Amino acid sequence: MFTVKQMRYFDALATHLHFRKAAESVFVSQPALSAQIAEMENLAGSPLFERANKTVLLTELGHILWPRIKIILQEIRALEELTEQKSGILQSRLRLGIIPTIAPYLLPDLIQALKKQYPVLTLELREALTDRLLEELRNGELDAVIAAMPVHDPYLTGQHLFDDRFLIATSANNNDVLPSPLTQGNAALEKLLLLEEGHCLRDQALEVCAIPRERTLVNFGATSMATLLQMVSNDMGLTLIPEIAIRSEVPHKNIRIVPFSDGSPKRQIGLFWRKQSLRLADFKALASCVQQSAEKIMLQSDELDKLLNNNRDFN
């Protein structure tokens, strides 16, 4: 008989078809996952995965077992949620996914707030791009996800958390944006730096600046906001910066912040979970904590005024 742990590891490997990625998704080491898969194959009396030249594929038996194992894991998760609800609000394990353009700025304060308010909570964090997080949420690998709205999925629901305004970040030595008011339609697109494909912030920047997706921009895609802003500070171009990143990123770099003259575009950040989940009270409590943390991180009006006047000493 397979154990629950083995079935979870099997599901992770069948999903990712990569031992390291599968191990990371279930928060164990790669050798630990490999050992459990090997034991599972011994119990099955046949290989469940083909391994050749760093390629992992499901065998015929693996394909037969996978949908049945997914059903079993879903039922087990439903039982766990029933137990967790009885234990009280945020008193058990919570697996939270969060997108990379939010995680480094929100998590330091949020983690401390959750530890203080819910000391018994076991928080497991997963940072990844939106599509991956939503897939893992649908599959029951995550309990909730913090990402940009909207999310169109019949199996998920969510709650608005906060608005995150966009401003323009440029090098302090760059005067290109000074002569005229900057609007969403006249940003210096030939110098616009974006995150690499797959980041929702890239899509949002294209939408904010009304840029056709097929248009050729700067031929470089950064993997993180920190890298993008380092490029900006070295006068390699300009970019859109979400307000949540300003307090952490701007004081340490040679960056000047310029507002849009026709109103600040923004993205909406939400918390998402499965419609069938029984942990609504947990998610409402988590949403409240996120909103409180975000309020601390976002700039107050006087701080933003100082920043826009090139006074970056606002810590």
Salt bridges, closest charged atoms under 4 A:
ASP11 OD1 - LYS70 NZ 3.47
GLU24 OE2 - ARG20 NH1 3.14
GLU41 OE1 - ARG51 NH2 3.09
GLU80 OE2 - ARG8 NH2 2.65
GLU80 OE1 - ARG77 NH1 2.78
GLU80 OE1 - ARG93 NH2 4.00
GLU81 OE2 - ARG274 NH2 3.42
GLU84 OE2 - ARG77 NH1 3.25
GLU84 OE1 - ARG279 NH1 3.16
ASP109 OD2 - LYS296 NZ 3.97
GLU124 OE1 - ARG93 NH1 3.84
GLU135 OE1 - ARG132 NH1 3.36
GLU136 OE2 - HIS16 NE2 3.98
GLU136 OE2 - ARG126 NH2 2.77
ASP143 OD1 - ARG77 NH2 2.54
ASP143 OD1 - ARG95 NH2 3.11
ASP143 OD2 - ARG279 NH1 3.53
ASP153 OD2 - ARG138 NH1 2.73
ASP163 OD1 - HIS160 NE2 2.78
ASP163 OD2 - LYS266 NZ 3.03
ASP164 OD2 - ARG267 NH2 3.00
ASP176 OD2 - LYS191 NZ 2.37
GLU197 OE2 - ARG202 NE 3.45
ASP203 OD1 - ARG213 NH1 2.99
GLU243 OE1 - ARG165 NE 2.81
GLU249 OE1 - LYS253 NZ 2.72
ASP282 OD2 - ARG279 NE 2.89
GLU303 OE1 - ARG247 NH2 2.96
